[in-house]
Amino acid sequence: MVKTGVVKLSRLELQVTTRVKQGLLLIGLLLASASCTQTNTRSEPAQRAQVNPKPDFNHSDTAQVLAPGRISTGSETSSTITADAHTILFTRHSNNGRTAVIMRSTWTGTEWSTPSRLNLGTGDREMDPKVSPDGKTLYFVAPRRRDAATGDQDGDLDMWMTTLAEQPVDGSTPGVATLGAYQLVSARITTLANSADDESNPSIARDGTLFFAHRARALRVNPEARNGGASADAARSGSEIMYFSKRIRTTPVPVVLDKRYTQPLTPFISYDGRALIFSAVSTDSRSGRDLFVSVRREDGRWSEPRDLGREVNSRANEFAPQLSPTLDYLFFTRAENAEEATSDYTGAGNIMVIPISSIPVLRDALQKQ
């Protein structure tokens, strides 16, 4: 009997022990699951940061080609960066400059995506994109009319603007190009600033003042008019930088520069409207076009332009400047072919990028604002 009792007691102990182990195992699994869920929840922001970190522009102190072979192929000109710095738009030329399209590339978290065309619906010559400081408007350049009588088969180049509206929740509207989280909804011409000549490279200050390059159409239709023995004054009168503000007047106003700086083109105005970066040919230029900066004085006049220095300018041609939204980087185009770069419309090269901290002249000009 005692043996029987001992046997029954051992079975009971075994049952209890088994149930206790099962209970402990269940508790352990629940605790592990809760810990895992908490860990995943805490790591979500970190995971997002890894997927979409700050875009890689340039880790060097010197000017570098931006995404060689992908964004920069030797056929690019003007560029612009969206407010979040995760999308770059730029012009890509082909067919000897007869064709120009606006391309778009987005930072994926590890590299710049393969560029795709941003078709704005005005034809096969769309160029010079520029996003406004508030991120709500995209400006660009395209032909407006054709003039066979003067041999200008492309028509004069004018500035256009497209309003960026929030993308609907149900997705993109068919047939409408999208730009990041926005949608291009309406393109219209800025008639007050355009003329029968060529307008290009729009750049917008935060107060809405529009800066742009104006060039006599004859210099594009008949380039010999520029190179065929014309005087420096005549060459200079062929192109100039102008600005337009509805708050001040209804007609564009030229930026008055020293006569030593000829054929000024491709302006970029800082967001507060105080520093103007542009490309020109000067008596001190190393070769062809260089980049300069001028600061607006208290009396409204512009200071003597200053060469951005060897950090930017070279024996090649530099033009089409652009500042990053955070004022950390300068983007510009460098064309090795001097003949190409004398014309902003057919010249092309690689998009370069350099930290502004590496350009003392530009850094000082921006800090004085």
KAUR-V97758 format. One record per residue. RES is the residue in one small letter. PHI is phi in whole degrees, -180 to 180 (* if undefined). D_FIRST is the distance of its C-alpha to the first C-alpha in Angstrom with 2 decimals. Layout:
res=RES phi=PHI d_first=D_FIRST
res=RES phi=PHI d_first=D_FIRST
This chain:
res=m phi=* d_first=0.00
res=v phi=-63 d_first=3.73
res=k phi=-63 d_first=5.29
res=t phi=-62 d_first=4.94
res=g phi=-62 d_first=6.21
res=v phi=-64 d_first=8.54
res=v phi=-65 d_first=9.70
res=k phi=-64 d_first=10.56
res=l phi=-63 d_first=12.29
res=s phi=-64 d_first=14.22
res=r phi=-66 d_first=15.49
res=l phi=-64 d_first=16.65
res=e phi=-60 d_first=18.38
res=l phi=-64 d_first=19.94
res=q phi=-64 d_first=21.29
res=v phi=-63 d_first=22.74
res=t phi=-61 d_first=24.22
res=t phi=-63 d_first=25.81
res=r phi=-66 d_first=27.32
res=v phi=-63 d_first=28.66
res=k phi=-63 d_first=30.27
res=q phi=-64 d_first=31.78
res=g phi=-64 d_first=33.14
res=l phi=-62 d_first=34.60
res=l phi=-64 d_first=36.14
res=l phi=-65 d_first=37.73
res=i phi=-61 d_first=39.12
res=g phi=-63 d_first=40.48
res=l phi=-66 d_first=42.21
res=l phi=-64 d_first=43.75
res=l phi=-65 d_first=45.02
res=a phi=-65 d_first=46.46
res=s phi=-65 d_first=48.16
res=a phi=-64 d_first=49.68
res=s phi=-64 d_first=50.88
res=c phi=-66 d_first=52.45
res=t phi=-63 d_first=54.18
res=q phi=-65 d_first=55.52
res=t phi=-64 d_first=56.76
res=n phi=-65 d_first=58.51
res=t phi=-64 d_first=60.11
res=r phi=-69 d_first=61.43
res=s phi=-90 d_first=62.79
res=e phi=-58 d_first=64.74
res=p phi=-61 d_first=67.98
res=a phi=-65 d_first=67.71
res=q phi=-65 d_first=67.20
res=r phi=-63 d_first=70.25
res=a phi=-64 d_first=72.23
res=q phi=-72 d_first=71.40
res=v phi=-73 d_first=72.39
res=n phi=-135 d_first=75.65
res=p phi=-77 d_first=76.85
res=k phi=-61 d_first=80.42
res=p phi=-57 d_first=82.77
res=d phi=-90 d_first=83.85
res=f phi=-94 d_first=87.64
res=n phi=-168 d_first=88.64
res=h phi=-93 d_first=86.95
res=s phi=-97 d_first=90.23
res=d phi=-90 d_first=93.09
res=t phi=-114 d_first=95.63
res=a phi=-67 d_first=96.51
res=q phi=-127 d_first=94.26
res=v phi=-70 d_first=94.36
res=l phi=-81 d_first=91.85
res=a phi=45 d_first=89.37
res=p phi=-57 d_first=91.73
res=g phi=85 d_first=91.71
res=r phi=-114 d_first=89.83
res=i phi=-86 d_first=91.71
res=s phi=-98 d_first=94.64
res=t phi=-123 d_first=96.30
res=g phi=92 d_first=99.88
res=s phi=-123 d_first=100.84
res=e phi=-111 d_first=99.70
res=t phi=-133 d_first=101.47
res=s phi=-57 d_first=100.63
res=s phi=-135 d_first=97.06
res=t phi=-151 d_first=95.22
res=i phi=-117 d_first=91.74
res=t phi=-71 d_first=89.73
res=a phi=-59 d_first=88.71
res=d phi=-85 d_first=85.13
res=a phi=64 d_first=86.57
res=h phi=-103 d_first=84.28
res=t phi=-134 d_first=86.99
res=i phi=-119 d_first=90.32
res=l phi=-112 d_first=93.20
res=f phi=-154 d_first=96.13
res=t phi=-95 d_first=99.13
res=r phi=-121 d_first=99.17
res=h phi=-100 d_first=102.56
res=s phi=-155 d_first=103.49
res=n phi=55 d_first=106.55
res=n phi=61 d_first=108.76
res=g phi=86 d_first=107.88
res=r phi=-73 d_first=108.79
res=t phi=-118 d_first=105.19
res=a phi=-142 d_first=102.97
res=v phi=-130 d_first=99.56
res=i phi=-92 d_first=97.12
res=m phi=-108 d_first=93.81
res=r phi=-132 d_first=90.48
res=s phi=-136 d_first=87.64
res=t phi=-121 d_first=84.43
res=w phi=-74 d_first=82.22
res=t phi=-90 d_first=78.82
res=g phi=115 d_first=77.02
res=t phi=-130 d_first=77.73
res=e phi=-162 d_first=81.20
res=w phi=-83 d_first=84.08
res=s phi=-68 d_first=83.69
res=t phi=-62 d_first=86.12
res=p phi=-61 d_first=89.14
res=s phi=-131 d_first=89.95
res=r phi=-74 d_first=93.09
res=l phi=-103 d_first=93.41
res=n phi=-85 d_first=95.91
res=l phi=-98 d_first=97.88
res=g phi=82 d_first=99.96
res=t phi=-107 d_first=103.44
res=g phi=126 d_first=103.97
res=d phi=-101 d_first=103.63
res=r phi=-136 d_first=105.03
res=e phi=-114 d_first=102.57
res=m phi=-155 d_first=102.34
res=d phi=54 d_first=102.07
res=p phi=-70 d_first=98.90
res=k phi=-153 d_first=98.33
res=v phi=-87 d_first=95.59
res=s phi=-66 d_first=96.77
res=p phi=-56 d_first=95.18
res=d phi=-84 d_first=93.30
res=g phi=74 d_first=91.90
res=k phi=-100 d_first=93.27
res=t phi=-136 d_first=96.26
res=l phi=-113 d_first=96.89
res=y phi=-98 d_first=100.53
res=f phi=-158 d_first=101.90
res=v phi=-123 d_first=105.19
res=a phi=-158 d_first=106.50
res=p phi=-66 d_first=109.94
res=r phi=-109 d_first=111.44
res=r phi=-142 d_first=114.56
res=r phi=-109 d_first=116.47
res=d phi=-137 d_first=120.11
res=a phi=-67 d_first=121.65
res=a phi=-63 d_first=125.13
res=t phi=-99 d_first=124.25
res=g phi=81 d_first=122.19
res=d phi=-93 d_first=118.97
res=q phi=-75 d_first=116.74
res=d phi=-97 d_first=113.65
res=g phi=80 d_first=115.08
res=d phi=-73 d_first=114.83
res=l phi=-88 d_first=111.46
res=d phi=-127 d_first=110.16
res=m phi=-92 d_first=107.16
res=w phi=-124 d_first=104.55
res=m phi=-139 d_first=101.58
res=t phi=-127 d_first=98.34
res=t phi=-78 d_first=96.18
res=l phi=-97 d_first=92.50
res=a phi=-113 d_first=90.41
res=e phi=-60 d_first=86.68
res=q phi=-74 d_first=84.94
res=p phi=-65 d_first=83.51
res=v phi=-64 d_first=79.75
res=d phi=-81 d_first=79.86
res=g phi=107 d_first=81.31
res=s phi=-78 d_first=84.75
res=t phi=-73 d_first=87.63
res=p phi=-55 d_first=88.68
res=g phi=85 d_first=91.76
res=v phi=-111 d_first=91.58
res=a phi=-69 d_first=90.94
res=t phi=-114 d_first=88.17
res=l phi=-131 d_first=88.14
res=g phi=63 d_first=84.73
res=a phi=-90 d_first=83.55
res=y phi=-117 d_first=87.03
res=q phi=-133 d_first=89.15
res=l phi=-81 d_first=92.84
res=v phi=-110 d_first=94.29
res=s phi=-158 d_first=98.07
res=a phi=-105 d_first=100.67
res=r phi=-146 d_first=104.07
res=i phi=-87 d_first=107.03
res=t phi=-89 d_first=108.10
res=t phi=-64 d_first=111.70
res=l phi=-68 d_first=113.14
res=a phi=-95 d_first=112.37
res=n phi=-89 d_first=113.31
res=s phi=-142 d_first=116.81
res=a phi=-79 d_first=118.69
res=d phi=-94 d_first=117.85
res=d phi=-97 d_first=114.47
res=e phi=-116 d_first=111.75
res=s phi=-152 d_first=108.62
res=n phi=49 d_first=105.72
res=p phi=-65 d_first=104.93
res=s phi=-145 d_first=103.10
res=i phi=-122 d_first=102.08
res=a phi=-82 d_first=101.81
res=r phi=-64 d_first=99.37
res=d phi=-84 d_first=102.19
res=g phi=94 d_first=103.01
res=t phi=-66 d_first=106.09
res=l phi=-105 d_first=106.46
res=f phi=-103 d_first=107.90
res=f phi=-162 d_first=109.00
res=a phi=-97 d_first=111.40
res=h phi=-119 d_first=114.65
res=r phi=-137 d_first=116.67
res=a phi=-59 d_first=119.91
res=r phi=-61 d_first=119.11
res=a phi=-61 d_first=122.03
res=l phi=-71 d_first=120.14
res=r phi=-90 d_first=117.45
res=v phi=-68 d_first=119.76
res=n phi=-133 d_first=122.30
res=p phi=-57 d_first=120.72
res=e phi=-63 d_first=124.16
res=a phi=-64 d_first=125.18
res=r phi=-91 d_first=122.98
res=n phi=-103 d_first=123.78
res=g phi=-91 d_first=127.36
res=g phi=85 d_first=129.15
res=a phi=-68 d_first=128.26
res=s phi=-70 d_first=128.64
res=a phi=-63 d_first=125.68
res=d phi=-65 d_first=126.41
res=a phi=-66 d_first=126.48
res=a phi=-65 d_first=123.21
res=r phi=-67 d_first=121.65
res=s phi=-67 d_first=122.92
res=g phi=-74 d_first=121.10
res=s phi=-144 d_first=117.66
res=e phi=-158 d_first=116.43
res=i phi=-99 d_first=113.40
res=m phi=-130 d_first=113.52
res=y phi=-139 d_first=111.38
res=f phi=-141 d_first=111.19
res=s phi=-143 d_first=109.89
res=k phi=-65 d_first=110.45
res=r phi=-72 d_first=110.32
res=i phi=-101 d_first=113.44
res=r phi=-158 d_first=115.65
res=t phi=-102 d_first=115.69
res=t phi=-123 d_first=116.96
res=p phi=-64 d_first=115.38
res=v phi=-117 d_first=116.60
res=p phi=-75 d_first=117.10
res=v phi=-84 d_first=115.49
res=v phi=-84 d_first=118.48
res=l phi=-120 d_first=117.96
res=d phi=-60 d_first=120.31
res=k phi=-65 d_first=122.45
res=r phi=-70 d_first=120.97
res=y phi=-107 d_first=117.85
res=t phi=-103 d_first=118.80
res=q phi=50 d_first=116.98
res=p phi=-67 d_first=114.09
res=l phi=-146 d_first=111.21
res=t phi=45 d_first=107.43
res=p phi=-75 d_first=107.01
res=f phi=-135 d_first=103.71
res=i phi=-101 d_first=103.77
res=s phi=-64 d_first=101.08
res=y phi=-63 d_first=99.00
res=d phi=-91 d_first=100.92
res=g phi=77 d_first=104.24
res=r phi=-101 d_first=105.51
res=a phi=-111 d_first=105.20
res=l phi=-113 d_first=106.76
res=i phi=-106 d_first=105.80
res=f phi=-153 d_first=108.05
res=s phi=-108 d_first=109.46
res=a phi=-159 d_first=113.13
res=v phi=-106 d_first=115.66
res=s phi=-129 d_first=117.37
res=t phi=-65 d_first=119.96
res=d phi=-101 d_first=117.18
res=s phi=-62 d_first=114.73
res=r phi=-69 d_first=113.38
res=s phi=-178 d_first=113.87
res=g phi=67 d_first=113.82
res=r phi=-90 d_first=111.55
res=d phi=-130 d_first=109.65
res=l phi=-101 d_first=107.48
res=f phi=-133 d_first=108.82
res=v phi=-132 d_first=107.69
res=s phi=-131 d_first=109.89
res=v phi=-112 d_first=108.93
res=r phi=-74 d_first=110.47
res=r phi=-81 d_first=112.36
res=e phi=-63 d_first=112.61
res=d phi=-84 d_first=116.01
res=g phi=93 d_first=114.53
res=r phi=-81 d_first=116.11
res=w phi=-99 d_first=114.13
res=s phi=-71 d_first=114.00
res=e phi=-58 d_first=115.29
res=p phi=-59 d_first=112.77
res=r phi=-117 d_first=110.82
res=d phi=-63 d_first=109.74
res=l phi=-71 d_first=105.95
res=g phi=91 d_first=106.51
res=r phi=-66 d_first=105.45
res=e phi=-64 d_first=101.81
res=v phi=-118 d_first=102.63
res=n phi=-83 d_first=106.13
res=s phi=-144 d_first=107.08
res=r phi=-78 d_first=109.80
res=a phi=-84 d_first=108.10
res=n phi=-116 d_first=108.33
res=e phi=-114 d_first=105.95
res=f phi=-161 d_first=105.78
res=a phi=55 d_first=103.52
res=p phi=-75 d_first=101.68
res=q phi=-157 d_first=98.57
res=l phi=-95 d_first=96.41
res=s phi=-70 d_first=92.66
res=p phi=-57 d_first=91.58
res=t phi=-91 d_first=90.14
res=l phi=60 d_first=93.36
res=d phi=-96 d_first=91.47
res=y phi=-134 d_first=93.16
res=l phi=-111 d_first=96.54
res=f phi=-106 d_first=96.68
res=f phi=-160 d_first=99.95
res=t phi=-106 d_first=101.42
res=r phi=-121 d_first=103.01
res=a phi=-113 d_first=105.36
res=e phi=-75 d_first=106.72
res=n phi=-88 d_first=109.60
res=a phi=-63 d_first=112.32
res=e phi=-66 d_first=114.17
res=e phi=-64 d_first=111.08
res=a phi=-76 d_first=110.29
res=t phi=-70 d_first=113.77
res=s phi=-117 d_first=112.73
res=d phi=-68 d_first=109.56
res=y phi=-91 d_first=109.33
res=t phi=-113 d_first=109.32
res=g phi=-74 d_first=108.11
res=a phi=-153 d_first=104.50
res=g phi=-167 d_first=102.32
res=n phi=-105 d_first=98.87
res=i phi=-81 d_first=97.13
res=m phi=-108 d_first=96.68
res=v phi=-143 d_first=94.50
res=i phi=-148 d_first=94.77
res=p phi=-62 d_first=93.27
res=i phi=-64 d_first=95.83
res=s phi=-63 d_first=94.99
res=s phi=-91 d_first=96.72
res=i phi=-119 d_first=99.98
res=p phi=-54 d_first=101.62
res=v phi=-63 d_first=104.50
res=l phi=-71 d_first=102.29
res=r phi=-59 d_first=99.69
res=d phi=-66 d_first=102.47
res=a phi=-64 d_first=104.02
res=l phi=-75 d_first=100.75
res=q phi=-73 d_first=100.01
res=k phi=-76 d_first=103.42
res=q phi=-75 d_first=102.59
